[in-house]
Amino acid sequence: MLMNRYIGTMLVLFGTTYIFAQNRPQPPEGMVYVEAGSFIMGSTYGDPDERPRHIAYTKAFFIDKYEVSNAEFAEFDPTFEFPTSKKDNAAIVTWSQANAYAQWAGKRLPTEKEWEKAARGVDGRIFPWGNTYDNTYVVWDQKSTRGTSIAKPTSPYGCYDMAGGVWEWTADWYKPYPGNDVPMEQYGETYKVMRGGSNFNNHSFIRTSHRYYLLPEDLRAYPVGFRCVLDVKK
């Protein structure tokens, strides 16, 4: 059984202790807070582009609990068409469409570091909910709306559907991590990084450290959505 409990300003989650400041800022509606600090990024056993496993750092930020929905995207772009029955499904859009929405909303797309930290927390877990795979934790059918997996798990910070559902755009170009000397012809400023996997992939693709690349305006092969982040004002 997955258990969370609070002890003062400490959150004990899956046996890992997180310490939060008492004056943490209140997230805007529909977003969660991710504190500044270091976390474990990458993997020693995944694909070559996930290496090396390393300690990364982010400033504090807010991130959407859910991927942006069709109905929400249509508020930005009234010409955006979708079946009425799928108004709460994740919007599948190109990178430029996602970036334009984020700017319109006064936000931005997450960096790879921000996305991975929001998905896995600080302890290097394999999946947003822990280290054991479970089919009931994942939205596999895109006929289903966001956050409707059987178990309804969240990441350590409270984000839904960061494994499965649709892939998610990040702000970053597909480049190697510092210290990675495995060549990839796709590295550079041609492809954008997407994260989280989708219902067309097996569970290795929905690991929190898994990276993949896609041409920014090409949705023919993969369903890609997005969620936004917002900087925390000091």
N, C-alpha and C positions, 0 to 999 in steps of 0.2 A: 504494500500500500504506500502511495506517495504522500509524505507528510511534510507540512510546513509549520513552523511555530515561531513566535516572536519572544525574545528575551530582551527586554529593555529596547535598546536601539539595534539589537542584533537579530538577523533573520537566519534561522537554521533551516537550510533547504537541501534536501537530499543528502543530509549529513555534512554539508558544507556551510560554514558560517560567513555571512556577509554583514559588514558593519556599516550602518547608515548614519549620516549626520542628522541631528534632531531638527535642524532648520532647513531640511531639503525643500526645494521649491515645489510648488503645486503645479502639476502638468496641465496644459490646456486640455479642453475636452477632447476625448478620443485619443489621447497620447499618454505615454508613460515616461518616467524619468530614469535616465541612466547616468550614474554618477561618474565623475572624472576618475581616472586611475588606470592602472595596468591590468592586463588580462592575458591569458594564454591564447595565442593565435596560430593557426596552421596545424599541421599534422605530421607525424613521423611515418605513418603507414598508408596515407592516402595517395592520391595522384602526385606526380612529380612537382606540379605547380603549387601544391600546398606546403612545400618544404622551403626552408627549414621551419620547424616548430619554433616559435620565438615569443618573446614578451613584447606586446604592443601597448600603446598608450592612446587614450582619447580624452578630450575635454568632456565636460558634462554636456548632455544633450537630451532633448525630448524626441521620442519616435512614436509613430502611429501604432496603436494596438493592432489594427487590422490593415490589410492591403486596401488601397483606395478602391471603392466600389464603382460599378457602372453608373449608378445614380449620382454619386458624388462627382465623377468625371464629367457627366453631362451638365452639371451646374457650371462648369468651366467652359465646356464646348457643347452648346445646344445641338450641334449637328451630329454629335456622337450617337450612333444607333445601337440598340441592344434590345433583346426580348424583354418585355415588361416583367416576365416571371423571373428574370435574372438581375433585377435592379440591385440586389445585395451581393451579387457575385463580384469577384475581383475583376476590375477592368483590364482587358488585354490590349496593350498599346505599345507603340514604338518608344524608343528612348527619348526622342525629342518631344513627343507628346507628354511623356511622364515628367520630363524636365520643365516643360512649359506649365503644366498643372502645378507643380511644386512652387514655381516662381509666382504664379497667380495667387496661390494660397499663402504667400509670404513665408514659404518654407524652402527646402531643398531636398535633393536626393541624398541618401546616406552614402558615405564612403564605405569601402570594403571593411575597414576597421570597425566603423560604427555598426554596420549590419551584423558582423560576426559577433561583436561584443553583446549586442542586444539579443542575439539568438542563443548564445551559449553561456553568458555570464563570465566569470573570471576563472573558473576552475578547469577549463579545457574539455568540457563534456562533449560527447559525440553527437548527441541530439539535443534539441532545446529542453527536453524533459529529463535527460539523464543519459546513461550509457547503454541502455537496453532498448532494442527496437521493438515496437508494438504497432501493428496495423491499425488498432483502434484509435491511435493518437493522430492519425493523418487524414486529411480530406483528400480522397483519391478521385472522386468523381466531380467534374466541374459542373454537374447539374446541382451540386450542393452549394449552399451559400457559405460565406466565410465563417470560420469558428464553429462549424457544425460536425466536427469529428465526434466519434462516440465518447471518447474520454475527455475531450476538450482541454488538452493540456496547454500551458503557456510556457514561454521562456522564463528564465529567472527574473526578468524585469516586467513580465506581464504581457508580452506580445503573443498574438495568436498566429497560427499558420506560417511559421517560419521554417517549416518542413513540409513539403508537399503543397498541394493546391495549384499554384502557378509559380513559375520562376519569378524573381524580383530583380529589377534593375538596380544597379548602384551607380554612383557618380564616376567611378574610376575606369580608366583604360586598362586593358588586360596586359599587365606587366609582371615580371618575376619579382618575388620578394627579395629584399637585400640578402645576399649570401647564397641565393639559388643559382647554380651554374649549369642547370639542365636546359639545353636550348629548346625553344619552341618557336616555330616559324610564325605563329599567331601573335607573339608578343609585340607590343608597340602601341600605336594610337590608331588602330583600325577597328578593333573590337572592344565593346564594353563588357564589363564583368556583370554576370547575373548570378544570383544565389538562391538557395532554398529548394531546388528541384521542383518537379511537377508530377501530375498523375501519370505521365508517360515514362517515368523513370523508376528504377528499383531503389531500394532503401540506401544504397551507397551514395546516391546523388543528393539525398536530403540530409546528409551529415552537415553539421554546422561549419565545418572547415572546407567543404567542397566548393570549388570555384569552377565556373564555366564561362565561355565567351560567346558573343553573338554580335553580328553587325547591328549597329544601332537602329536601323530602320527596317530590319528583316524579321518578320514574325511568321514566316512560312513553316518553319520547323518546330518552333517551341511557343507555348503560351506564356507570355511574360507580362507580369503586372508590376506593381511597385507600392511602396509606402514612403512617407516623407519624414524628414527630421527637422527639428527647429533648434537653433542654438539657444543656450541658456544665457540670459543677460545677467551680467554681474551687478 
